[in-house]
Amino acid sequence: MTHQKTKDIQKRYEGFLQTPCLWNGNTIYGLHQFIIEPKSSKIDIDINEKLRLGKYIERFVSYQLKQEESISIICENIQIQREKITLGELDCILLQDKKPIHLEVIYKFYLYDASVGKSEIEHFIGPNRKDSLVEKLDKLKDKQLPLLYSNECNNYLKSIHLNVSDIKQQVYFKGQLFVPFSNKEHQLTVFNPNCIAGFYINKNELEKFKNCKFFIPNKKDWIVIPHKNVAWLNFEEIHLIVKEYYQRKFSPLCWMKKQNGEILKIFLVWW
């Protein structure tokens, strides 16, 4: 593994560890958050760069769990099948203090749009408006977690000597939330306010940041904590690049460096 790749993985792992869980203590949608203290450590695993971000993050979670004395992983990424048709996948079954937990791992980026839905939960949508937080919570509650109670899964659990009634279900749901630039002091009531990672601007608002420098990280680096050692673009350069993104109806995540050196994380939205 190259030195650069090792450095990239480490930066992403640090960013992952420092991303808070989307909610604390209280349950949302009846979903219980998994509790684990983020301990910074050197990560020494090779990860296939071709993995999509969700799968990439599952590797980080796996590594993080293995650092904990109180946790042992029983199985990961288990495909549950009915007559060769995959019904779904269990992300992880682990023992925490010898108690079995079925854990689903989620890491998402959502933008607050008050024009969508009627509640704080419903106001959060994906950067390209294709998905929403509510859809993800519904999928967890109605599809992913109930999979554990299917007959097919029960057969699998028997094979690893587990009884479904002993297993608790939890989610490890981390997220970065972005609020509109026009309302960037917005306070969250349901979700963890520490999840607000920045704001988003539309094409008309970009003009306000003419004196800033910009950098568009690749998708794997969306989780990285912004730093100054990148190839910054000026306003004219970013303007041209962003036009292409907008034509494809894609909203890129950007790092923006202000004149005073402060670096912010923003989304440039096409809508």
C-alpha positions in Angstrom: 0.0 0.0 0.0 1.4 3.4 -1.0 2.2 6.0 1.6 -0.3 8.3 0.1 -3.1 5.7 0.2 -2.3 5.1 3.9 -2.5 8.8 4.6 -5.8 9.1 2.7 -7.4 6.2 4.6 -6.2 7.7 7.9 -7.7 11.1 7.1 -11.0 9.5 6.2 -11.0 7.4 9.3 -10.4 10.4 11.5 -13.3 12.2 9.7 -15.5 9.2 10.2 -14.7 9.0 14.0 -15.3 12.7 14.4 -18.7 12.6 12.7 -21.4 12.6 15.4 -24.4 10.2 15.5 -27.5 11.8 14.1 -29.3 11.6 17.4 -28.3 10.9 21.0 -30.1 9.1 23.8 -33.7 9.4 22.6 -34.9 7.0 20.0 -36.2 8.3 16.7 -38.7 6.1 14.8 -38.1 3.5 17.6 -34.5 3.2 16.4 -31.8 2.9 19.1 -28.4 4.4 18.5 -25.4 2.2 19.2 -23.1 3.7 21.8 -19.4 3.6 21.3 -16.7 6.2 22.3 -14.8 7.4 19.3 -11.1 6.6 20.1 -8.7 8.0 17.7 -6.2 5.4 16.5 -3.9 4.6 13.6 -5.8 2.5 11.1 -3.8 -0.2 9.4 -6.1 -1.8 6.9 -6.2 -1.7 3.1 -9.5 -0.8 1.6 -10.6 -1.3 -2.0 -10.9 2.2 -3.5 -13.7 0.9 -5.8 -16.1 0.3 -2.9 -18.9 2.9 -2.8 -18.9 5.2 0.3 -21.4 3.2 2.3 -19.4 0.0 2.0 -16.1 1.8 2.6 -17.5 3.2 5.9 -18.6 -0.3 6.9 -14.9 -1.2 6.8 -14.2 1.6 9.2 -16.9 0.5 11.6 -15.5 -3.1 11.5 -12.0 -1.8 12.4 -13.4 0.5 15.1 -15.4 -2.4 16.7 -12.3 -4.6 16.7 -10.4 -2.1 18.8 -12.9 -2.5 21.7 -12.3 -5.2 24.3 -16.0 -5.4 25.2 -17.0 -6.2 21.6 -16.6 -9.2 19.5 -17.9 -9.4 15.9 -19.8 -12.6 15.1 -20.5 -12.0 11.5 -20.6 -9.2 8.9 -22.4 -8.5 5.6 -24.6 -11.6 5.8 -26.8 -12.1 2.7 -30.1 -13.6 3.7 -31.6 -15.6 0.8 -34.8 -17.4 -0.1 -34.3 -19.9 -2.9 -31.2 -18.0 -4.3 -33.1 -14.7 -4.2 -31.4 -12.2 -1.8 -34.0 -10.8 0.6 -31.4 -8.4 2.1 -28.2 -8.1 4.1 -27.4 -7.9 7.8 -24.6 -5.4 8.3 -23.2 -6.9 11.5 -24.0 -9.1 14.4 -21.8 -8.6 17.4 -21.5 -9.3 21.1 -21.2 -6.2 23.3 -20.5 -7.3 26.9 -21.5 -10.8 25.8 -25.0 -9.5 24.7 -25.9 -10.0 21.0 -26.7 -6.9 18.9 -27.8 -6.7 15.3 -26.2 -3.5 14.0 -27.1 -1.6 10.9 -24.5 1.0 9.8 -25.5 4.2 8.0 -23.6 7.4 7.1 -25.4 10.0 5.2 -25.4 13.6 4.0 -28.7 15.5 4.2 -29.7 19.1 3.4 -32.4 21.0 5.3 -35.2 22.2 3.0 -38.2 23.6 4.9 -40.4 23.4 1.7 -40.3 19.6 1.9 -42.6 17.9 4.4 -44.0 19.2 7.7 -41.5 18.2 10.4 -37.8 18.5 11.1 -37.3 14.8 10.1 -39.1 15.3 6.8 -37.2 18.5 5.9 -33.9 16.7 5.4 -33.3 15.5 1.8 -30.3 14.2 -0.2 -28.1 16.8 -2.0 -29.6 15.9 -5.4 -33.2 15.7 -4.0 -33.4 12.1 -5.0 -33.6 10.6 -1.5 -34.6 11.8 2.0 -33.9 11.0 5.6 -37.5 9.9 6.1 -37.2 7.3 3.3 -34.0 6.0 4.9 -35.6 5.7 8.4 -38.7 4.0 6.8 -36.4 1.5 5.0 -34.6 0.7 8.2 -37.7 0.3 10.2 -39.8 -1.6 7.6 -37.3 -3.6 5.7 -33.7 -3.8 7.0 -34.4 -4.5 10.7 -37.4 -6.8 10.2 -35.2 -9.1 8.1 -33.8 -10.5 11.3 -37.2 -12.0 12.1 -37.6 -13.8 8.8 -37.7 -17.6 8.7 -34.6 -17.5 6.4 -32.7 -15.4 8.8 -33.8 -17.7 11.7 -32.2 -20.6 9.9 -29.0 -18.7 9.7 -29.1 -17.6 13.3 -29.5 -21.2 14.4 -26.4 -22.1 12.4 -24.4 -19.6 14.5 -26.1 -20.7 17.8 -28.1 -17.5 18.3 -31.7 -17.1 19.4 -33.5 -14.2 17.7 -35.3 -13.3 20.9 -31.9 -12.6 22.6 -30.8 -10.1 19.9 -31.2 -6.4 20.4 -31.4 -4.2 17.3 -29.5 -1.0 17.0 -28.4 1.5 14.3 -25.0 3.2 14.0 -26.4 6.2 12.1 -23.8 9.0 11.6 -24.5 12.0 9.4 -23.5 15.4 8.2 -26.3 17.9 8.0 -26.3 21.1 6.0 -28.6 24.1 6.4 -29.5 26.8 3.9 -27.0 29.7 3.7 -30.0 32.1 4.0 -30.9 30.5 7.4 -27.5 29.2 8.6 -28.3 29.9 12.3 -31.1 27.3 12.1 -31.5 25.4 15.4 -32.2 21.7 15.3 -34.7 20.3 17.9 -34.9 16.5 17.0 -31.4 15.8 15.7 -28.0 16.3 17.2 -27.0 19.9 16.5 -23.3 18.8 16.3 -24.2 17.1 13.1 -24.5 20.5 11.3 -21.4 20.4 9.2 -21.9 23.5 7.1 -24.4 25.2 4.8 -25.5 25.0 1.2 -25.7 27.7 -1.5 -27.6 27.8 -4.8 -26.1 29.1 -8.0 -27.3 32.7 -7.3 -25.7 32.8 -3.9 -22.3 31.6 -5.2 -21.5 35.2 -6.4 -21.4 36.3 -2.7 -18.2 34.2 -2.3 -16.1 35.7 -5.2 -13.1 36.3 -2.9 -13.0 32.7 -1.6 -11.0 29.7 -2.9 -12.7 26.4 -3.5 -11.9 22.7 -3.6 -14.1 19.8 -4.7 -13.1 16.6 -2.9 -13.9 13.2 -4.4 -16.8 11.4 -2.8 -14.6 9.3 -0.5 -13.2 12.5 0.9 -16.6 14.0 1.8 -16.0 12.6 5.2 -12.6 14.2 5.6 -12.1 17.2 8.0 -11.2 20.1 5.6 -7.5 21.2 5.6 -5.5 23.7 3.6 -3.1 21.4 1.8 -5.1 21.0 -1.4 -5.1 22.5 -4.9 -7.5 25.4 -4.4 -9.4 26.9 -7.3 -10.4 30.6 -7.6 -13.9 31.8 -8.2 -13.7 31.8 -12.0 -12.4 28.2 -12.1 -15.0 26.9 -9.7 -17.7 28.7 -11.7 -16.9 26.8 -14.9 -16.6 23.4 -13.2 -19.8 23.8 -11.2 -21.8 24.6 -14.4 -21.1 21.0 -15.6 -22.3 19.6 -12.3 -25.5 21.6 -12.5 -26.2 20.4 -16.0 -26.0 16.8 -14.6 -28.2 17.8 -11.7 -25.5 17.0 -9.3 -24.7 19.0 -6.1 -21.0 18.7 -5.2 -19.7 19.0 -1.7 -17.0 21.8 -1.6 -14.4 23.1 0.8 -14.4 26.9 0.8 -11.4 28.9 2.1 -12.3 32.4 3.1 -9.8 35.3 2.9 -9.1 35.0 6.7 -8.0 31.4 6.2 -11.1 29.8 7.7 -12.2 26.7 5.8 -15.9 25.8 5.6 -17.7 22.7 4.2 -20.5 23.6 1.9 -22.8 22.1 -0.8 -23.2 23.8 -4.1 -26.8 22.8 -5.1 -28.2 22.8 -8.6 -31.8 23.4 -7.5 
